[in-house]
């Protein structure tokens, strides 16, 4: 005859205490899931909003915020005046805010 040893422990806590901990875990999972859904929804909304920008505005936002280039560096790279880049970025941000506020 063989015997099997297990390291399983028996939870001797009262039912109410087990329920509290179970509910806390469920609440945590629910909140985490809600955060993920919210983030995914926000990403989709931002992606849609970015699609409404011109190619130039998208490129300039990407270079400025993702690649950390200054507006001056972008202007020099594109061979345009600094004010054109600044206006383009400001206009893009305004459009994004408007679209995301809806």
C-alpha positions as CSV (number, residue, x, y, z in Angstrom):
1,X,0.0,0.0,0.0
2,X,1.3,3.4,-0.9
3,X,0.7,6.6,1.0
4,X,0.7,10.1,-0.5
5,X,1.7,13.1,1.5
6,X,0.4,16.4,0.6
7,X,1.3,19.8,1.7
8,X,-2.2,21.1,1.4
9,X,-3.4,23.0,4.4
10,X,-6.9,23.2,5.6
11,X,-8.5,26.6,5.9
12,X,-10.0,26.7,9.4
13,X,-11.2,30.3,9.2
14,X,-14.9,31.0,9.8
15,X,-17.0,31.2,6.7
16,X,-17.6,35.0,7.1
17,X,-13.8,35.6,7.2
18,X,-13.3,33.4,4.1
19,X,-16.1,35.3,2.3
20,X,-14.4,38.7,3.1
21,X,-11.1,37.5,1.7
22,X,-12.8,36.0,-1.4
23,X,-14.8,39.2,-2.0
24,X,-11.6,41.3,-1.6
25,X,-9.9,39.1,-4.2
26,X,-12.9,39.3,-6.6
27,X,-13.1,43.1,-6.1
28,X,-9.4,43.4,-6.9
29,X,-9.8,41.3,-10.0
30,X,-12.9,43.2,-11.0
31,X,-11.1,46.6,-10.6
32,X,-8.0,45.3,-12.5
33,X,-10.3,44.1,-15.3
34,X,-12.2,47.4,-15.3
35,X,-8.9,49.3,-15.5
36,X,-7.7,47.2,-18.5
37,X,-11.0,47.7,-20.3
38,X,-10.9,51.4,-19.6
39,X,-7.3,51.6,-20.9
40,X,-8.2,49.6,-24.0
41,X,-11.1,51.9,-24.6
42,X,-9.0,54.9,-24.1
43,X,-6.4,53.5,-26.5
44,X,-9.0,52.9,-29.2
45,X,-10.4,56.4,-28.7
46,X,-6.9,57.9,-29.0
47,X,-6.2,55.8,-32.1
48,X,-9.4,57.1,-33.7
49,X,-8.6,60.6,-32.7
50,X,-5.1,60.3,-34.1
51,X,-6.6,59.1,-37.4
52,X,-8.4,62.4,-37.7
53,X,-5.1,64.3,-37.8
54,X,-3.1,65.0,-40.9
55,X,0.0,62.9,-41.6
56,X,2.2,65.9,-40.8
57,X,0.5,66.5,-37.4
58,X,0.8,62.8,-36.5
59,X,4.5,62.8,-37.5
60,X,5.2,65.9,-35.5
61,X,3.4,64.7,-32.4
62,X,5.3,61.4,-32.6
63,X,8.7,63.1,-33.0
64,X,8.0,65.6,-30.2
65,X,6.4,63.3,-27.6
66,X,7.8,59.9,-28.5
67,X,11.2,60.8,-29.7
68,X,11.6,63.8,-27.4
69,X,12.7,66.1,-30.2
70,X,12.2,69.8,-29.7
71,X,10.0,71.8,-32.0
72,X,13.1,73.6,-33.3
73,X,14.8,70.2,-34.1
74,X,11.7,69.1,-36.0
75,X,11.5,72.4,-37.9
76,X,15.2,72.0,-38.9
77,X,14.7,68.4,-39.9
78,X,11.7,69.2,-42.1
79,X,13.2,72.5,-43.4
80,X,10.3,74.6,-42.2
81,X,9.9,77.5,-39.9
82,X,9.6,76.9,-36.2
83,X,6.3,78.7,-35.9
84,X,4.8,76.3,-38.5
85,X,5.7,73.3,-36.4
86,X,4.5,74.9,-33.2
87,X,1.2,75.8,-34.8
88,X,0.8,72.3,-36.2
89,X,1.4,70.6,-32.8
90,X,-0.9,73.0,-31.0
91,X,-3.6,72.5,-33.5
92,X,-3.2,68.7,-33.3
93,X,-3.4,68.7,-29.5
94,X,-6.6,70.9,-29.7
95,X,-8.2,68.4,-32.2
96,X,-7.2,65.5,-29.9
97,X,-8.7,67.1,-26.8
98,X,-11.9,68.0,-28.7
99,X,-12.3,64.4,-30.0
100,X,-11.5,62.8,-26.7
101,X,-13.9,65.1,-24.8
102,X,-16.8,63.9,-26.8
